[in-house]
Amino acid sequence: MNTVAPAHVAKHFVNSKTVVFSTGCVYPLVSPLDGGCRETDVPAPVGEYAQSCLGRERIFSYYSSQNNTPVCFLRLNYAVELRYGVLHDLAMRILKNEPVDLGVGAVNLIWQGDANCQALLALEYCTTPANILNVTGPETLSVRSLARDLGRALNKSVTFINEEAAKGYLNDASLAVVLFGCPRLSPTTLIDWTARWLQDGGRSLAKPTHFEVNNGKY
């Protein structure tokens, strides 16, 4: 799905600007103190999933150069919405009285609507050779703090397991902020919306992100 299907797409839409969703998982793991990976950093995918996502990029890069097709890769992590995402995963654990795993201690977040908006705007930044843009929120967010804020919003106590790992998947989205401005929805708003959604019986997609995994084995 991540390499063969993209090859068919790239060969068919040779005259179209193409924005390709990728992932920050193609980057190496970095410390929260580093501010996240930049578009100029060399990929170092961990595990088969991340490798296949880099394979998707390589396929589109090849056909972009062969056919002069303008392409822009969006290295995204992590998009959230009320039925899915890091905040949803954390909130569900809290509601079930399960401990929050701090194996990954920091994340980036962006509302799915803002990510979609930036994907459309990125059509203006498709180039040959292919361009790269990191898409996420500008903040590096502590998982411990997010869980505590969700606990307060849900009126639930929060417990933790494991200690924060030294490194994780983190992106520097400063270039996207320059091009598109900051995302419209802040983490505080997303926390409040997620808590209210679940308290009101909103449904879940039941698809965990596994954001707490940093060894590539999802």
C-alpha positions in Angstrom: 0.0 0.0 0.0 2.8 2.4 0.8 4.9 1.8 -2.3 3.1 -0.1 -5.1 -0.1 2.0 -4.9 1.9 5.3 -5.0 3.7 4.1 -8.1 0.4 3.6 -9.9 -0.8 7.1 -8.7 2.5 8.8 -9.7 2.5 7.3 -13.1 -1.1 8.2 -13.8 -1.2 11.8 -12.6 1.9 13.0 -14.3 0.5 16.5 -15.0 -0.9 17.1 -11.6 0.5 18.9 -8.6 0.7 16.2 -6.0 0.7 16.7 -2.2 1.8 13.4 -0.6 1.0 12.7 3.0 4.0 11.2 4.8 5.0 11.0 8.4 7.5 12.3 10.9 8.4 8.7 11.6 10.8 8.8 8.6 13.1 11.0 10.8 15.3 9.8 13.6 14.3 9.9 17.2 15.3 13.1 18.8 15.3 14.7 22.3 12.6 17.2 23.1 15.4 19.6 23.9 16.4 19.6 20.2 13.2 21.3 19.1 12.3 18.5 16.6 13.6 17.4 13.2 13.7 19.9 10.3 13.0 19.3 6.7 16.7 19.3 5.9 17.5 16.4 8.3 18.4 13.1 6.8 15.8 10.4 7.2 16.5 7.5 9.5 13.3 5.4 9.7 13.0 2.9 12.6 11.0 -0.2 11.7 9.1 -1.5 8.7 6.3 1.0 8.8 8.5 4.0 8.8 10.7 2.4 6.1 7.6 1.8 3.9 6.6 5.5 4.4 10.0 6.6 3.2 9.6 4.2 0.3 6.4 6.1 -0.6 8.4 9.3 -0.7 11.1 7.7 -2.8 8.5 6.4 -5.4 7.0 9.9 -5.8 10.4 11.5 -5.9 11.5 9.2 -8.7 8.4 9.9 -10.9 8.6 13.6 -10.1 12.1 13.7 -11.5 11.2 11.4 -14.5 8.0 13.3 -15.5 8.7 16.7 -14.1 5.7 16.4 -11.8 5.5 19.0 -9.0 5.4 17.2 -5.6 5.3 18.3 -1.9 5.7 15.8 0.9 3.9 16.5 4.2 5.7 14.9 7.1 2.8 14.9 9.6 2.7 14.0 13.2 0.4 13.8 15.0 -3.0 14.7 13.6 -5.8 14.5 16.1 -9.6 14.7 16.0 -12.3 13.8 18.5 -12.6 10.2 17.5 -9.0 9.4 17.0 -5.5 10.6 17.9 -3.1 11.0 20.8 -5.5 13.0 22.9 -8.3 10.5 22.3 -6.0 7.6 23.3 -4.9 9.4 26.5 -8.5 10.3 27.4 -9.7 6.7 26.9 -7.0 5.3 29.2 -7.9 7.9 31.8 -11.6 7.1 31.6 -10.9 3.4 31.9 -8.7 4.0 35.0 -5.7 2.7 33.1 -2.2 4.2 33.7 -0.8 6.5 31.0 2.4 5.1 29.5 5.2 7.7 29.5 7.5 5.6 27.3 7.3 8.5 24.8 7.4 11.7 26.9 6.7 14.4 24.3 4.7 14.8 21.2 3.5 17.3 18.6 -0.1 17.7 17.8 -2.3 19.4 15.1 -6.0 19.4 14.6 -7.0 17.2 11.6 -8.9 20.2 10.1 -5.8 22.4 10.3 -3.7 19.6 8.7 -6.2 19.3 5.9 -6.1 23.0 5.4 -2.3 23.1 5.1 -2.4 20.1 2.7 -4.6 22.1 0.3 -2.4 25.2 0.7 0.7 23.1 0.1 -0.4 22.7 -3.6 1.2 26.1 -4.1 4.6 24.7 -2.8 4.8 21.6 -5.0 8.2 21.6 -6.9 10.5 19.4 -8.9 12.5 17.9 -7.3 9.9 17.2 -4.6 9.6 19.7 -1.7 9.2 18.7 1.9 7.1 20.4 4.7 6.7 19.3 8.3 3.1 19.7 9.4 2.2 19.7 13.1 1.7 22.2 15.8 4.5 24.5 16.8 4.7 23.3 20.4 6.6 20.3 21.9 4.0 19.0 24.4 4.7 16.9 27.5 2.6 13.7 27.5 2.5 13.9 31.3 1.1 17.4 31.2 -1.4 16.5 28.5 -2.7 13.6 30.6 -3.0 15.8 33.7 -4.9 18.4 31.8 -7.2 15.8 30.3 -7.7 14.3 33.8 -8.8 17.7 35.1 -11.2 18.2 32.1 -12.6 14.7 32.7 -12.7 15.1 36.5 -10.7 11.9 36.7 -7.4 11.0 38.5 -4.4 10.0 36.4 -1.7 7.5 37.1 1.4 6.8 35.1 3.8 4.0 34.2 7.3 4.1 32.9 9.6 7.1 32.8 9.9 9.5 29.9 12.2 8.2 27.2 15.1 10.5 26.2 14.0 10.6 22.6 10.9 10.4 20.4 9.3 11.4 17.1 9.3 15.2 17.1 9.0 17.7 14.2 10.0 21.3 13.9 7.1 22.9 11.9 8.5 26.4 11.9 8.6 26.5 8.1 4.9 25.6 7.8 4.1 28.3 10.4 5.9 30.9 8.3 4.0 29.8 5.2 0.6 29.1 6.6 0.5 30.7 10.1 -0.2 28.9 13.3 -2.9 26.2 13.4 -6.3 27.6 14.3 -6.9 25.3 17.2 -4.7 25.2 20.3 -3.8 22.1 22.4 -5.9 23.6 25.2 -9.0 23.8 22.9 -8.4 20.3 21.7 -8.1 18.9 25.2 -11.4 20.6 26.2 -13.2 19.4 23.0 -11.9 15.8 23.4 -13.0 15.6 27.1 -16.5 17.0 26.2 -16.9 14.7 23.3 -16.2 11.6 25.4 -18.3 12.8 28.3 -21.2 13.3 25.9 -20.9 9.8 24.6 -19.2 10.6 21.3 -18.0 7.6 19.3 -14.5 6.4 18.8 -12.9 5.0 15.7 -11.2 2.4 17.9 -7.9 2.8 16.1 -5.1 3.5 18.6 -2.2 5.6 17.3 0.4 3.6 19.3 2.2 7.0 19.7 3.8 5.6 22.9 5.9 3.2 20.7 9.3 4.4 19.7 11.0 1.2 18.5 9.1 0.9 15.2 7.2 -2.2 16.3 3.5 -1.1 16.1 
